[in-house]
Amino acid sequence: MERLGQTNPKQVAINLIANLISATFGLLISFFMTPFVVRQIGSEAYAYIPLSVNFVTYFAIIAAAFTSMVSRFVTLHLHQQDVQTAQAVYSTSFYSNVLLAFGLALVIGSGLPFLENIIRIPSNLINDVRWLFVFMFLTFFTNILHTVFTVKSYSLNRLDIHSRITMTTVMIKVGLLVGLYSMLPPKIYYFGLATWLSVLGGALMHVVYSSHVLPQLQIRRSAFRWTLLKSLVSSGSWNAFSQLSVVLMSGLDLLLANWLLGPREAGLLAIAKTLPIAIQTLINVVPATFGPYLTIAYTQQSIDHFKTTLNQVLRLTAGLISLPIAGLVVLIPAFMK
């Protein structure tokens, strides 16, 4: 059994290196796979892939209110030696996520049959696009349901485990995409199918890892607490509002392009957005790495240390992303070809 994570700079360095490797690996794969997929299905059809991701993001705003604070709450209570409350938060999160996934599935399932009335889809692509959305929303529900099983690696300050699983899922996805597009007639929904199956594999890996650590955290129906759910949603709502601002700023452009300009123009915009999305991913790597470290430092009431580390995170983020951003800018001409 692993011990609770500590504010160990060595482990933070391991987490940071693992996260950077994972993010870089994912970006390189995206850089080479995007042209591959576009060549298989065309830019017009490709537009529906990031558009489906955007639709998932709209519903993820609701999910963020339920899921975004679970890891922090569990970590806080564990390091304050309040195992009973940590157990209750853990169980409450799991059952509330099941209810959330079921409720959203009813809403989304009722809208998918009328998808062509919501967005503009060429008649020859309607069924393929609908299946793409089905698989992308299955991915969304899988992420909601297995979120609680990522809590233990966070509480142990072992984000390197999460990074390894992420790299494995990326490799599974790439293998499936290459296999499907090489052996079968090209379809848009292969992307959604490969994404769902890879995320499902990653979810199973998280479940297996979770079953071997922190045995004091188990899912028990008797531990469900409505008061804790209210606290989780109340705290998570701020993250949901933050995510909403991101969607309003950069998550509606493809939908508006589809409505106002048409699928072809939306496809060109989708390809052009690949690199800005990659840059945003890099920017998020460093702050995410320090999440467990800062949470644990807060529980130890090391406020000065907390503030110092926070300032270091900001400087480190600016320093580490400068070089990759410069590299991405240099590669833009080759990418756009």
N, C-alpha and C positions, 0 to 999 in steps of 0.2 A: 504493500500500500504506500503511495506517495504521500509525502508530508505536504502541508499547506504551503503555497508559494510564499516566499519572503521577498522583501525589497532588496534582492540580490542583483547588483549591477551586472554580474557575469551572466545570469539567466536573461536579463533584459537584452544584453548584447546578442546572446544566442537567438532570442526571439526576433530581434531586429534584423539580424543577418538572414534568418529563415524567412521572415516576411518579405524582405527585399528580393531574395532569390525567387520566392514564390510569385511575387508581383511581376518581376522582370521576366520570369519564365512565361507567365500568362500573357504578358504584353507581346513578347516575341511570337508566341503561338498565334495570338490575335493578328499580329502584323502580317504573318505569312498565310494564315487561314482565311482572312477576309477576301483577298484577291482570289483564292482558290474557290471559295463558295460563290463569289460573284461570277466567276467564269462558268461555273456549273449551271447557275439558275438565272443569271442576268441581273443588272442593276435595278430594274423595275421590280422584280420579285424580291430582291434582297431587301428592299425598303421595309417589307413587312416584318423582317426579323427584329431590327431595333424598335420598330413600332410596337411589336408584341411585348418587347421588354419594357417599353414605356407604359403600356397598359398595366402590366404587372406592378410597375412602380406606383401607379395611382392607387392600387389597392394595398400596396405595401405601406402606404402612409397610415392606414387604419391598423395594420399589423404592428407597426412600430410602437404604437401606444401600449400594446400588450406585451411586446417582447424585448424592447430596447433596454429596459432597466433590470431585467431578471439577473443577469450575470453580476451586476454591481451589488444588488440587494443580497444575493446569496453570499458573495465574497465578503461583504461588510459583516454580515451576521456570523459567518464561520470564523472570521478573524477576531470577532468580539466574543468568541466562545459561546455564542447563542445558537447551538446546533438545532434546537427545536424549531426556532423561527426560520432558520435556513431551510430546514426540511419542509416546513409549511410553504415557504415561497416556491421552492422547487416543485412541489406537488401541485400547488395552485397554478403555477405557470403552465405545467403540462396539460391539465384539464381545461384551463381557459383557452389554450391554443387549439385543443381539439374542438371545442365549441365554436371558436372563431373560424377555424377552417371549414367546419360544417356550414356555418351561416353564410360565409362568403361563397362557398361552393354553390349554394342554392341561388344566390344572386347572379353569380357569373354564369352558371349553367343555364339560367333562364335567358341570358342575353346572347350567348354564343350562336344560337340558331339564327339570329337576326343580325349577325356581324356585318353583312354587306349593306345593311341600312345605317350602320354607324360610321363605317369608313368606306372609302371608294376602293372597290376591288374589281379588276377585270374579270369578266364572266368565266374565262378559262382557268382562273386561279382561285375561285371562291372556295371550293372544297379543300384545296391544299392550304390556303391561308387559315381556314377554320381549324383544320387539324394542327397547324402550327400553334395557334392560340391555345388549343386544348392542351398540348404538351407543355407549353410555357407556363400555363396556370397550374398544371400538375406539378411542375417544378416549384412553383410558388407555394403550393400546399405542402409539399415535401419539406421545404425549408421551414415553414411555420411549425410543423409537427416535430421536427428533429432539433429545433433551436435549443430546447432545454438540455439536450444531451451534449451541447458544446459548453455548458456552464462549468463543468468540472475542470476542464483544461484551463479555462479563464481563472477560476479560483486558485488553481495550482500554479498560476503564472507560467503555464506551458503552452504559449501560443505557437511554439515551434511545432507542436503536434498538429495543431490546426493547419499550419502552413504545409506540412507534409501531406496531409489529407487533401488539401486544396490542389497541390501539384499532381497528386494521383488522379483526382477527378478530371483535371485538365487533360492529362494523358489519355484517360478513358474516352473523353469527349472527342479528342483529335482522332484516336483510333477508329471510333464509331463513324465519324464524319467521312474520313478517308475511305473506309470500307463501304459505307452506304453509297457514297457518290461514285465510287469506282465500280461497284458491282451491280448497281440498280439504276434504272432511269432516274435522272435528277428530279427531286421534289423539294419544295421549300420546307416542308415539315420535318425533313430529316434533321435539320438543325435543332428543332424543338425536341425531337425524340432523343437525339444524342445528349442534349442538355439535361433532360429529365433523367435518363438512365445513369449518367455520370453523377448527378446530384444524389440520386438514390443510392448509388454505391458509396459516395462520401458519407451520407447519412448513416448507413450501416456501419461504416468504420468508426464514426463518432459513437454510436451505440455500443459497439464492442469495447472501445477504449473506456467509455464511461462506466461500463459494468465492472471494470477492474480497479477503479480508484474511488476514493471517498465513499466507502460503503455506508457511511452514516446518512448519505443523501440517497433516498429511495423514493419512488413514486408511490404514494399511498393516497387513496381516495379519502380516507378519514382525515388527512392533513389539509384538505382544501379549505381555504378561508376566504369568504367574500370580502372581508375587510382588507386583506392583503391584496386581493385583486384590484380593489379600489385604489389602494396606494400605488400599485404598479402602473395602472392606467393613468392615474393623476400625474405621476412623475414622468412616465413615458410620453405623455401628451406634448411635452415641450420638444422632445425629439421628433414627434410627428409633425409639429408646426414647422420645425426646422427643415424637415424633409419636404414639406409642402412648399416652402419657399424655393427650394432647389428645383422642384417640379415646375413651379410657375415660371422660374427663370430660364430653364433649359430643357424641360421635359415635354413641352407642348408643341415645339417647333415642327416635329415630324407629323404630328396629327394635323396641324394647321396646313402644312405643305400638302398633305394628302387631300384635305378638303378643298383647298383653294387652287393648288397648282396641278395636282394629279399624281398618280403613282410613279411615273418616270422621274419627275423632278424630285419627288420625295426620296427616291432611290439614290439620286446623286447627293442629296443632302445627308442621307444616312451614311454613305461612304465617307463623306467629308468630315463627319462627326467622330469617326473612329479614333483619330489621334487626340482630339480634345478630351474624349472620354478616358483615353489611356493616361493622359497627363493628370486628370482628376484622380484616377486610381492611385497613381504614384504619390500624390499629395496626401492621400488618406493613410498611406502605409505607416508612417512614423508615429502620428498620434495614436493610431489603433494599437501599436506595439506597447505603448506605455500605459494603456488603460488599466490592466491588472496592477501594475507597479504603483500607479498613483492611487488606486483604490485602497490597496493594502497600506500605503503610507498614510492615507487619511485615517484608517482605522487605528493606526498606532499613534494618532494625534501628533504627527510630525508635520505641523502646518508650515513651518519655515522650510523644511526639506521639500514639502509638497510644492510650495511656490517656486523654489529654486529649480526643481526638476521640471516644472511646467515651462519656465523660461528657457531651459535647455532644450526641451522638446521643440519649441517654436524655432530656435536657432538651428537645431539639427534638421528640422524639416526643410527649412529654406536652403540649407547647404547641400543636403543629399539629393534634392530633386532638381537642382540647377543643371547638373551634367546630363542626366537622362533627358530632360526637356530639350537641351541643346542638341542632343543626339537625335531625338524625334523630329525636331525642326529640320535638321540636315537630311533626314530620310524621307521627308514629305514628297519631294519630286518622284523618287523611286516608288513610293507607295501609291501615288495617284496614277502612275502608269499602269 
